[in-house]
Structure formats: C-alpha cells, structure tokens
Amino acid sequence: MQQQPLSQRGQKRREAILEAATDAFLQHGYDGTTLDMIITKAGGSRRSLYDYFGDKQGLFGAVIRYHADKLVEEIRSIDVAGMSAREGLTMLANNFVFALLEPLNLELYRLLITQAPTFPDLGRTVYQAGPELLLSELEQYLKHLQREGQLPAKLPTPHTARQFLGMVKAEFQLCALLAPEQLPPKSAISAHVQDCVTFLLDNR
C-alpha cells in the first residue's frame, strides 16, 4: 500500500525524530540507543515513531539516508553554469572535501562503518545515492567541459572523474577520523584543491 504524503506538520515531526535519533545514535551508539531516549527528546509517541519508521532498524536507516541525502544535495545544488573550468572544478572540489570533513558527517560515517555488517543493504544504498551519484555527475560535468573545449576531447571522463575525486580527497578524511590533530588547516586543504585543479587542466 502506497504511503500518503506527510502534511507539513507531519514532516516537521518526522524531522524532529530524525534529529533526536541522530543525537542519540552518535552519543550512545546503535546498541546503546533506545526508542524511549528518542521519544523523550523529540516528543510524540512510540506509535508515531513506528508509523514513520517501523522500528529501531528502520529509524537508523532513515537517519543515515537523511544526512547522506542532505550532504549530496548541498553539493548538487552548486551552480557552476557560466563559470570557467577552473572556477567550477575548484568550487565543486572544495565543497566536496569540506563536506566530508564536517564533524557530523565524520561521526555518521564512522557509525555507518561500524554497523555496515548488520545493515549491508543500507551501506549499498548510501553508496549508490552518495559517492556513486556524485561520481556520475562529475563525469557529466567533465563531458560538458570537453564539449566547451576546456578539456581535451580524448580524456576518458569516467576514469578522470574517479581520479580527480580521489586526488582532491587525498588522505584528509582518514586523517580527520584517526588523527584529527594532524589535519591541515582549511587554507592548506584549499591550496591542495587548487593544485589538483591545475594538474587536471594543465595535463593536456
């Protein structure tokens, strides 16, 4: 049976539960979080929580997808129309890297990795709706730059898109997760992104 769209009030209630659940899962982990903790913080009833999410597993999956979708949409909403290749690639790459390094996104990434064996379908869904989608859209942007004569037509865009994202990401996410005190300042990360864009555009 198809679920009816939520009213504005229902949508706000759902988001309040998601935000409360986010805090609880990050503070107590999946196993240490109870539905009562979330209801106490978000308000509402156990019935409404079940109506929206089904159970604790469904709620956890919804929390991860909710924040993954927000991250992706922030990057996808960047308007590079009319920008030069250098400006557009720099803006996209900076937003991509700094989104990965947001403390909330780092904590959610860590939480998802710890629970991935328990939620294999969720991991695949997040990968397809996140990294895979962004990679595909970068590939389309590189093809656009090729048509505009700003990248060589012979450049293999699927391979180049993957290389470029890997290059700008570098070890920054891993460093932020394992040794945050060693993470370079934002200015140094931005300079690294500029170098990556220069390498791509000058490697003609």
C-alpha positions as CSV (number, residue, x, y, z in Angstrom):
1,M,0.0,0.0,0.0
2,Q,1.4,3.4,-1.0
3,Q,2.1,5.7,1.9
4,Q,0.3,9.1,1.8
5,P,2.5,12.2,1.6
6,L,3.1,13.8,5.0
7,S,1.5,17.1,6.0
8,Q,3.8,20.0,6.8
9,R,3.2,19.3,10.5
10,G,3.9,15.6,9.9
11,Q,7.1,16.4,8.0
12,K,8.3,18.6,10.9
13,R,7.5,15.8,13.4
14,R,9.4,13.3,11.3
15,E,12.5,15.6,11.0
16,A,12.4,16.2,14.8
17,I,12.5,12.5,15.4
18,L,15.4,12.1,12.9
19,E,17.4,14.9,14.6
20,A,16.8,13.4,18.1
21,A,17.7,10.0,16.8
22,T,20.9,11.3,15.3
23,D,22.0,12.7,18.6
24,A,21.1,9.5,20.4
25,F,22.9,7.2,18.0
26,L,26.0,9.3,17.9
27,Q,26.1,9.6,21.7
28,H,25.2,6.1,22.7
29,G,25.8,4.0,19.5
30,Y,23.3,1.9,17.8
31,D,23.1,-0.8,20.5
32,G,23.0,1.7,23.4
33,T,20.2,3.8,21.9
34,T,16.6,3.1,22.9
35,L,13.4,4.3,21.3
36,D,12.4,5.8,24.7
37,M,15.5,8.1,24.6
38,I,14.5,9.4,21.2
39,I,10.8,9.9,22.2
40,T,11.9,11.8,25.3
41,K,13.9,14.2,23.3
42,A,11.7,14.6,20.3
43,G,8.4,14.3,21.9
44,G,5.5,12.5,20.4
45,S,4.6,8.9,21.0
46,R,6.0,5.4,20.2
47,R,3.1,4.9,17.9
48,S,4.1,7.9,15.7
49,L,7.7,6.7,15.6
50,Y,6.5,3.3,14.4
51,D,4.2,4.9,11.9
52,Y,7.1,6.9,10.4
53,F,9.9,4.4,10.6
54,G,8.7,0.9,11.5
55,D,11.2,0.1,14.2
56,K,14.7,0.9,15.5
57,Q,16.4,-0.6,12.5
58,G,14.1,1.4,10.1
59,L,14.8,4.6,12.1
60,F,18.6,4.0,12.0
61,G,18.4,3.5,8.2
62,A,16.3,6.7,7.9
63,V,18.8,8.7,9.9
64,I,21.8,7.7,7.7
65,R,19.9,8.3,4.5
66,Y,18.5,11.6,5.7
67,H,22.0,13.0,6.4
68,A,23.6,11.4,3.3
69,D,20.9,13.0,1.1
70,K,21.5,16.4,2.7
71,L,25.2,16.1,2.0
72,V,24.7,15.1,-1.6
73,E,22.1,17.8,-2.2
74,E,24.3,20.5,-0.8
75,I,27.0,19.6,-3.4
76,R,24.5,19.0,-6.2
77,S,22.9,22.4,-5.6
78,I,26.1,24.2,-6.6
79,D,25.5,26.2,-9.7
80,V,28.6,26.2,-11.9
81,A,26.8,27.5,-15.1
82,G,28.8,30.2,-16.7
83,M,31.9,29.5,-14.7
84,S,35.3,28.7,-16.2
85,A,36.5,25.1,-15.8
86,R,38.9,26.3,-13.1
87,E,36.3,28.1,-11.2
88,G,33.7,25.3,-11.4
89,L,36.0,22.5,-10.6
90,T,37.5,24.4,-7.7
91,M,34.1,25.2,-6.2
92,L,32.9,21.6,-6.6
93,A,36.1,20.1,-5.2
94,N,36.2,22.4,-2.2
95,N,32.6,21.8,-1.3
96,F,33.1,18.0,-1.7
97,V,36.2,17.9,0.5
98,F,34.9,20.2,3.3
99,A,31.5,18.3,3.3
100,L,33.4,15.1,4.0
101,L,35.3,16.8,6.9
102,E,32.2,18.2,8.6
103,P,32.3,16.8,12.2
104,L,28.7,15.5,11.9
105,N,29.4,13.7,8.6
106,L,32.6,12.2,10.0
107,E,30.7,10.8,13.0
108,L,27.9,9.4,10.8
109,Y,30.5,7.8,8.5
110,R,32.1,6.2,11.5
111,L,28.8,5.0,12.8
112,L,27.7,3.6,9.4
113,I,31.0,1.7,9.0
114,T,30.6,0.1,12.4
115,Q,27.1,-1.1,11.6
116,A,27.7,-1.9,7.9
117,P,27.8,-5.7,8.5
118,T,24.4,-5.5,10.2
119,F,22.9,-3.2,7.5
120,P,24.5,-4.3,4.2
121,D,21.6,-3.1,2.1
122,L,21.8,0.3,3.8
123,G,25.5,0.6,3.0
124,R,24.9,-0.2,-0.6
125,T,22.0,2.3,-0.8
126,V,24.1,5.1,0.7
127,Y,27.0,4.4,-1.6
128,Q,24.7,4.4,-4.7
129,A,22.9,7.6,-3.6
130,G,26.1,9.3,-2.5
131,P,29.6,8.6,-3.9
132,E,28.4,6.8,-7.0
133,L,25.9,9.5,-7.8
134,L,28.5,12.3,-7.3
135,L,31.0,10.5,-9.4
136,S,28.5,10.1,-12.2
137,E,27.5,13.8,-12.1
138,L,31.2,14.9,-12.1
139,E,31.7,12.7,-15.2
140,Q,28.8,14.5,-16.9
141,Y,30.3,17.9,-15.9
142,L,33.7,16.8,-17.4
143,K,32.0,15.9,-20.6
144,H,30.4,19.3,-20.7
145,L,33.8,20.9,-20.3
146,Q,35.0,18.7,-23.1
147,R,32.2,20.0,-25.4
148,E,33.1,23.5,-24.4
149,G,36.7,22.9,-25.4
150,Q,38.0,23.3,-21.8
151,L,39.2,19.7,-21.5
152,P,40.7,17.6,-24.2
153,A,38.1,15.5,-26.1
154,K,40.2,12.3,-25.8
155,L,40.2,12.4,-22.0
156,P,38.4,9.3,-20.6
157,T,35.9,11.0,-18.4
158,P,34.8,8.1,-16.1
159,H,38.4,7.3,-15.2
160,T,39.3,11.0,-14.9
161,A,36.3,11.8,-12.6
162,R,37.3,9.0,-10.3
163,Q,41.0,10.1,-10.3
164,F,40.0,13.7,-9.6
165,L,37.8,13.0,-6.7
166,G,40.4,10.6,-5.2
167,M,43.1,13.3,-5.7
168,V,41.2,16.1,-4.0
169,K,40.0,13.9,-1.2
170,A,43.6,12.7,-0.6
171,E,44.0,11.4,3.0
172,F,42.1,14.2,4.6
173,Q,39.0,12.2,5.6
174,L,41.1,9.4,7.0
175,C,43.3,11.9,8.9
176,A,40.2,13.6,10.3
177,L,38.9,10.2,11.5
178,L,42.1,8.8,13.0
179,A,44.4,11.7,13.8
180,P,42.3,15.0,13.7
181,E,45.0,16.9,15.4
182,Q,47.2,16.4,12.3
183,L,44.6,17.6,9.9
184,P,45.9,20.6,7.8
185,P,44.2,24.0,8.2
186,K,41.5,24.8,5.7
187,S,43.8,27.2,3.8
188,A,46.2,24.3,3.2
189,I,43.4,22.0,2.0
190,S,42.1,24.7,-0.3
191,A,45.6,25.2,-1.7
192,H,45.7,21.4,-2.3
193,V,42.4,21.5,-4.2
194,Q,43.8,24.4,-6.3
195,D,46.8,22.3,-7.2
196,C,44.6,19.3,-8.1
197,V,42.6,21.5,-10.5
198,T,45.7,23.0,-12.0
199,F,47.1,19.5,-12.5
200,L,43.9,18.3,-14.3
201,L,43.7,21.4,-16.5
202,D,47.3,21.7,-17.4
203,N,47.7,17.9,-18.1
204,R,46.7,18.4,-21.7
